[in-house]
Amino acid sequence: MGEAPPRPVQVRFVQKVQKELASPSDIREYAVSKLWVAALQQFIEDDTEQTQKVPPLSASDWDSDNMYVGEKSWRVLASWYGVDSSYSFRRRTTSCSYIGIPVGPSPAGGEPQSSGGYVLADNKLDFLTTYCCLLKDLSSECLKQPYVNIYFWESLDYVEFQLRCALTAHPEKDVRMWLSFCDDGVDVLLDDLSLYDRHSSSVGAVICEKYPEVLSELQKRQALPAPHLSHVIAGVTPVKEELSTVFVANQWQLTLCLEVLPPNVAVLPSTRSLHATTGSVPAVFHNLPLDHLFKSEPKSSDCDEELKQLLDESVSNFSQVISEQRDKVQARTVQLLKSAKASYQSLEQQCKMKMEEVARQETRLNAREKELNERDHEINSKLAKFKSMLTEFLTKKDRFEKEAALLAEQNSITASKVELNVGGVRYTTSLATMLKEEGSRLQTMFSGQHTLQPDSDGSYFIDRDGTHFRHILNFLRDGPASLQHLPPNDLRLVSELRTEAEYYQLNRMANALRIRMTESSGAKGDCLSLPS
């Protein structure tokens, strides 16, 4: 705590602060606990001799329990009364403003290529409670991480200072700040924040630039009215939610980490100011008593004689215990090795016997395999011989069946034999031949529809030319092919056969003979009178 001025001066200044929390020249204002303000108010109203002191400046984790004081007034209060070790350094801008989000990476010293859009930074709603830890502990599942309340659009150098206070990382340590962002439990972003301009860039700008879903959600949200506006009707008018509520609704989780760098790690020139001792604490806190916020570095000191003697005795006793335990371990090891060797030899003998048994089994299996191969060869030979005999049998069977069919056909013909007497010439044929031409006179005669009276010798008399009837039978047996054997120039014979064919109503034979007569007369070039 610094040296406070006389009490009347404090009273006048506090009254001025309560009347005007922030001056027009203040760009930022800082959170102050209402309980601390009440303690300060009690101090002001106490007209008796002052016997108590105002506690160090503090702020609540719940924003509804805080009030905000302008930066100039806050610095005066902090220099007079000091800052509590648990103070979260929660601050915000005095007014809302639009933030331009660039597209693509915007490292320190680089120019953004183009604008990805603007989002309204609400100074009252855009606070976010986020976990923080050392980078080496980021993946620890059982880690109870502390948390810090940051303004989403706060500059990176100030956020680093908040992390140093929360993690008690002394300003003399070289650190690098990292951002870890998860969406619904899935890691989507791990970024080194030391690559960005620590004074002009913010955690919110980096997330919106790298993960456009956040930017899109915030742009939708900014179209709604703020909940503290006068025209908003509670429960009726949809209002803009706090940023922490938006993160919870979308299952987003932000974690900020500090990576403590070894002393011999080279620092990039563009980020050298980040690691400088003066750069680790924002300028607004210079000359303020803040050493108690950080864990002091242990300093080496010489041990006194008594402590040294005690240490020597402990080392001696420890060495003796180690020696005794080592002897016991060695003896136990020798005993275990002997037991293991005996067990190994027994197992080795058993394995040898098993291997001999396996060799005998293998010999028997080989003999059995040879026997099976020989039997398989014998079976294959017999099978090939059987297949050959079966093929020969099937061939003989097929030939026998064909011969049997021919004999059956011949027997059928013999059984249906018909004796004919055509003009005194006797013919013997089968009933099937007589019925072969559908619609013919012969088919009508012998179909069984009409009763024919045979002669005393059993023959059927037909009063036609007996010499031509053989051609009629040949046509019934062989079809048009039988006409190929007729003399090619004997038109008289062809004409007479046509007459016979028309009598017997053999239309196919009559048409074939008519065509033959036409071709023969055309080849000779003369006209021949034929019966109609």
Disulfide bonds with the S-S distance in Angstrom:
none
